[in-house]
């Protein structure tokens, strides 16, 4: 079990794939989409779900039970076959449209990721150059301090004005 900061279990908020990419800054959503793109997103969500499969099975079972004896479409269910053939033809086209929309979403995400990587690379190069410049200046300052102080001689205990210092350096007042 994963524990949070206060010792309690961490609660993860599960987000559907749809809600994750819709909130992504690199993907168009909402009013930016055309009517066809919005329809493709909705139909993909509906047709690719267990609810659709279970609903279709219940519809087929209901049709067969309702037309078992003297219904309007007795066995071999010619009208049902026609409806299912039309549905399959439309569903194939709808799924292709939805797949194209999914490819478009993937392309927009990839473009956003690429732009983010380019921006990050630029920042990293800038930070590296700045760090190199700071390092070079620090070395120059260090060399200048060492050059200005000169070597420390332990025997030298007097200052410029005659006072003594405990560390062996001459002090200027």
C-alpha positions as CSV (number, residue, x, y, z in Angstrom):
1,X,0.0,0.0,0.0
2,X,1.3,3.4,-0.9
3,X,1.2,6.0,1.9
4,X,0.7,9.7,1.5
5,X,2.5,12.6,3.2
6,X,0.4,12.3,6.4
7,X,0.7,8.5,6.5
8,X,-2.7,7.7,5.1
9,X,-3.3,5.8,1.8
10,X,-2.8,7.8,-1.3
11,X,-6.1,8.4,-3.2
12,X,-5.6,8.4,-7.0
13,X,-8.1,10.2,-9.1
14,X,-8.8,8.0,-12.1
15,X,-9.2,10.0,-15.2
16,X,-10.4,8.5,-18.4
17,X,-8.2,8.8,-21.5
18,X,-10.8,11.2,-23.0
19,X,-10.6,13.6,-20.1
20,X,-6.8,13.5,-20.0
21,X,-6.2,14.5,-23.6
22,X,-9.0,17.1,-23.6
23,X,-7.3,19.0,-20.9
24,X,-3.9,18.8,-22.6
25,X,-2.7,22.2,-23.8
26,X,-1.5,20.8,-27.1
27,X,-4.8,19.3,-28.2
28,X,-7.7,21.3,-29.6
29,X,-11.0,20.6,-27.8
30,X,-14.4,22.1,-27.1
31,X,-15.3,25.0,-29.4
32,X,-12.1,24.6,-31.4
33,X,-13.4,21.3,-32.9
34,X,-15.6,21.0,-35.9
35,X,-19.1,19.4,-35.6
36,X,-17.7,16.3,-37.3
37,X,-14.7,16.0,-34.9
38,X,-17.0,16.3,-31.9
39,X,-19.4,13.6,-33.4
40,X,-16.4,11.3,-34.1
41,X,-15.2,11.7,-30.5
42,X,-18.7,11.0,-29.1
43,X,-19.3,8.0,-31.3
44,X,-15.9,6.5,-30.7
45,X,-16.6,6.7,-26.9
46,X,-20.0,5.1,-27.4
47,X,-19.3,2.4,-30.0
48,X,-16.0,1.3,-28.3
49,X,-17.6,0.6,-24.9
50,X,-19.0,-2.5,-23.1
51,X,-22.3,-0.6,-22.7
52,X,-22.7,-0.6,-26.5
53,X,-21.9,-4.3,-26.8
54,X,-24.3,-5.3,-24.0
55,X,-27.0,-2.9,-25.5
56,X,-26.6,-4.5,-28.9
57,X,-26.9,-8.0,-27.5
58,X,-30.0,-7.1,-25.5
59,X,-31.5,-5.5,-28.7
60,X,-30.8,-8.6,-30.7
61,X,-32.2,-10.9,-28.0
62,X,-35.3,-8.7,-27.7
63,X,-35.9,-8.7,-31.4
64,X,-35.6,-12.5,-31.6
65,X,-37.9,-13.0,-28.6
66,X,-40.4,-10.5,-29.9
67,X,-40.6,-12.1,-33.3
68,X,-40.5,-15.7,-32.2
69,X,-44.0,-16.6,-33.3
70,X,-46.1,-14.3,-35.4
71,X,-44.1,-11.1,-35.2
72,X,-43.5,-8.6,-38.0
73,X,-40.1,-10.2,-38.8
74,X,-40.4,-14.0,-38.3
75,X,-37.4,-16.4,-38.5
76,X,-34.9,-16.1,-40.4
77,X,-35.2,-12.4,-39.4
78,X,-34.7,-10.8,-42.9
79,X,-35.4,-7.3,-41.6
80,X,-33.0,-7.8,-38.7
81,X,-30.3,-8.9,-41.2
82,X,-30.9,-5.7,-43.3
83,X,-30.7,-3.5,-40.2
84,X,-27.5,-5.2,-39.0
85,X,-25.9,-4.9,-42.5
86,X,-26.7,-1.2,-42.7
87,X,-25.4,-0.7,-39.1
88,X,-22.2,-2.6,-40.0
89,X,-21.6,-0.4,-43.1
90,X,-22.2,2.8,-41.2
91,X,-20.2,1.6,-38.2
92,X,-17.2,0.8,-40.4
93,X,-17.2,4.3,-41.8
94,X,-17.7,5.9,-38.3
95,X,-14.9,3.9,-36.8
96,X,-12.6,5.0,-39.7
97,X,-13.5,8.6,-39.0
98,X,-12.9,8.1,-35.3
99,X,-9.5,6.4,-36.0
100,X,-8.5,9.4,-38.2
101,X,-9.5,11.7,-35.3
102,X,-7.4,9.6,-32.9
103,X,-4.5,10.0,-35.3
104,X,-5.0,13.7,-35.4
105,X,-5.0,13.8,-31.6
106,X,-1.8,11.8,-31.5
107,X,-0.2,14.2,-34.1
108,X,-1.2,17.3,-32.0
109,X,0.2,15.6,-28.8
110,X,3.5,14.7,-30.6
111,X,3.8,18.3,-32.0
112,X,3.3,19.7,-28.5
113,X,5.8,17.3,-27.0
114,X,8.3,18.2,-29.7
115,X,7.9,22.0,-29.1
116,X,8.3,21.3,-25.3
117,X,11.5,19.4,-26.0
118,X,12.9,22.2,-28.2
119,X,12.0,24.8,-25.5
120,X,13.6,22.6,-22.8
121,X,16.7,22.1,-24.9
122,X,17.1,25.9,-25.4
123,X,16.7,26.5,-21.6
124,X,19.2,23.7,-20.8
125,X,21.7,25.2,-23.2
126,X,21.2,28.7,-21.7
127,X,21.7,27.3,-18.2
128,X,24.8,25.4,-19.2
129,X,26.3,28.5,-20.8
130,X,25.4,30.6,-17.8
131,X,26.9,28.0,-15.5
132,X,30.1,27.9,-17.6
133,X,30.3,31.7,-17.5
134,X,29.8,31.7,-13.7
135,X,32.5,29.1,-13.3
136,X,34.9,31.0,-15.5
137,X,34.3,34.3,-13.6
138,X,34.6,32.5,-10.2
139,X,38.0,31.1,-11.3
140,X,39.1,34.5,-12.4
141,X,38.0,36.1,-9.1
142,X,39.7,33.4,-7.1
143,X,42.9,33.8,-9.1
144,X,42.8,37.6,-8.5
145,X,42.2,37.2,-4.8
146,X,45.1,34.8,-4.5
147,X,47.3,37.1,-6.6
148,X,46.4,40.2,-4.5
149,X,46.8,38.5,-1.2
150,X,50.2,37.0,-2.0
151,X,51.7,34.2,0.0
152,X,51.0,34.2,3.7
153,X,54.3,34.3,5.7
154,X,53.9,33.0,9.3
155,X,56.8,35.1,10.6
156,X,55.2,38.4,9.5
157,X,53.3,39.6,12.5
158,X,53.2,43.3,11.9
159,X,50.7,45.4,9.9
160,X,51.3,48.4,7.7
161,X,50.8,50.8,10.7
162,X,52.8,48.6,13.0
163,X,50.0,46.6,14.7
164,X,50.2,42.9,14.9
165,X,47.7,40.4,13.5
166,X,47.2,36.9,14.7
167,X,46.9,35.1,11.4
168,X,50.2,36.4,9.9
169,X,48.5,38.8,7.4
170,X,49.1,42.5,7.3
171,X,46.0,44.5,7.8
172,X,45.3,48.0,6.6
173,X,43.2,50.3,8.8
